[in-house]
Amino acid sequence: MTDDPIHQYPYTQVLMKPGDIIYSHKIALSSFMVGHTGIVGENYRIYHVNRWGKKGHSDSMPMYLSRHQKGERLTILRNENEEAARKAALWAKQNIEKVKKYTFTRDLADFELNYCSKYIWQAYYFANEDKIDLTGRGFDSTSKKYVTPTQIYKSFKKIGSFINK
């Protein structure tokens, strides 16, 4: 698999778009729950948060796939509002370095203490002037809520999937 200029999802005919979410159906200690999420940036890197090494990651597709088991299914999710998705992708790239520790925290305004699905929620919420709340539960500066990968999965259109080989 090469980093070609077409930017197509592996083993599919689906073209990558900034703001797409890649949802893994994993059950692993690295996620402490079912699923893991990453967002495609404008540069087609995958931005995500996990507990290994540097906590905020900017991975090429081959590197991102190396973090997943062979045979693992990944689902491609898309927001139908391309401008909102593009803004979230840009936000994700600009803010990934702010992540300092992987931990499950309910403070949705905290960027330093973060985890995968909360980071996706933040990208869509803060990049789009607080108009996109992927949980539908509302937010204010005192909000203390968890965002699960399943909530992210349910918030987007499923446009395809592939098995990591």
C-alpha positions in Angstrom: 0.0 0.0 0.0 1.5 3.3 -1.0 0.6 6.9 -0.2 -0.8 7.7 -3.6 -2.2 11.1 -4.6 -5.8 9.7 -5.1 -6.2 9.1 -1.3 -8.5 6.1 -1.5 -9.4 3.9 1.5 -7.5 0.6 1.5 -9.2 -2.3 -0.2 -12.1 -0.1 -1.3 -13.2 2.3 -4.1 -14.1 5.0 -1.6 -12.2 8.2 -1.8 -11.0 9.8 1.4 -12.4 13.2 2.4 -11.2 15.5 5.1 -13.4 15.2 8.2 -14.1 11.5 7.6 -14.1 9.3 10.7 -12.4 5.9 10.7 -14.1 3.8 13.3 -12.5 0.6 14.4 -14.6 -2.1 16.0 -11.8 -3.3 18.3 -12.2 -4.4 21.8 -8.8 -3.8 23.4 -7.0 -2.4 26.4 -5.9 0.6 24.2 -9.5 1.7 24.0 -10.9 0.4 27.3 -14.2 0.0 25.5 -15.5 -1.0 22.2 -14.2 1.0 19.3 -11.6 3.6 18.4 -12.0 6.7 16.3 -9.7 8.8 14.2 -10.4 11.8 11.9 -9.0 12.3 8.4 -7.1 15.6 8.0 -6.9 17.9 5.0 -3.4 16.3 4.5 -5.0 12.8 4.6 -3.2 12.0 7.8 -5.3 10.3 10.5 -5.5 12.3 13.7 -6.4 10.3 16.9 -5.6 9.9 20.6 -4.5 6.7 22.2 -2.5 5.7 25.3 0.6 4.6 23.4 3.7 6.8 23.2 3.0 10.4 22.3 -0.8 10.7 23.1 -1.9 12.8 20.1 -1.1 11.1 16.8 -0.9 12.2 13.2 -0.5 9.0 11.3 -0.2 8.1 7.6 -2.7 5.5 6.6 -0.1 2.7 6.7 1.0 3.7 10.2 -2.6 4.0 11.4 -3.4 0.5 10.1 -0.3 -0.9 11.9 -2.0 0.1 15.1 -4.8 -2.3 14.4 -4.9 -6.0 14.3 -5.0 -8.0 11.0 -8.6 -8.9 10.3 -10.0 -6.0 12.2 -12.9 -4.2 10.5 -12.8 -0.4 10.1 -15.8 1.5 9.1 -15.7 4.8 7.1 -18.1 7.5 8.5 -18.9 10.8 6.8 -20.6 14.0 7.8 -22.8 15.1 4.9 -21.9 18.7 5.5 -18.5 18.9 3.7 -17.7 22.4 5.0 -18.3 21.3 8.6 -16.2 18.2 8.0 -13.4 20.2 6.5 -13.4 22.6 9.5 -13.2 19.7 11.9 -10.3 18.2 9.9 -8.4 21.5 10.1 -9.1 21.8 13.8 -7.9 18.3 14.5 -4.6 19.0 12.8 -4.1 22.3 14.6 -4.9 21.0 18.1 -3.4 17.5 18.2 -0.2 18.7 19.9 -2.3 20.0 22.8 -3.1 16.4 23.9 -0.8 15.6 26.8 -2.4 12.6 28.5 -4.7 9.8 27.5 -7.4 9.6 30.1 -11.1 9.3 30.3 -12.3 12.7 31.5 -15.8 14.1 31.4 -14.5 17.7 30.9 -15.3 18.3 27.2 -13.4 21.6 27.2 -10.1 20.0 28.3 -7.8 19.4 25.4 -4.8 18.2 27.4 -6.5 15.3 29.1 -8.2 13.5 26.2 -9.2 10.2 24.5 -10.2 9.2 21.0 -13.9 9.9 20.8 -13.8 13.0 22.9 -11.2 14.4 20.5 -13.5 13.8 17.5 -16.4 15.5 19.4 -14.2 18.5 20.1 -13.1 18.8 16.5 -16.6 19.0 15.2 -17.9 21.1 18.1 -15.2 23.7 18.4 -14.4 24.0 14.7 -18.0 24.7 13.8 -18.7 27.5 16.3 -20.4 25.2 18.8 -23.1 24.2 16.4 -22.4 20.5 16.0 -22.8 18.4 19.1 -22.3 14.8 18.1 -23.8 13.5 21.3 -27.0 15.7 21.1 -26.8 16.2 24.8 -25.8 19.9 24.8 -22.7 21.5 26.1 -21.7 24.4 28.4 -18.4 25.2 30.2 -19.6 23.1 33.2 -20.6 20.0 31.1 -19.2 16.8 32.5 -20.0 14.1 30.0 -18.3 11.1 28.4 -18.3 10.7 24.6 -18.1 7.1 23.5 -16.9 5.7 20.2 -20.4 4.3 19.7 -21.9 7.8 20.0 -19.5 9.0 17.3 -20.4 5.9 15.1 -24.1 6.7 15.4 -23.6 10.4 14.4 -22.3 9.9 10.9 -23.4 8.2 7.7 -21.7 4.9 7.1 -20.2 4.9 3.6 -18.1 1.8 3.6 -15.8 -0.5 5.5 -12.7 -2.6 5.0 -10.8 -5.3 6.8 -7.2 -4.6 7.8 -4.9 -7.0 6.0 
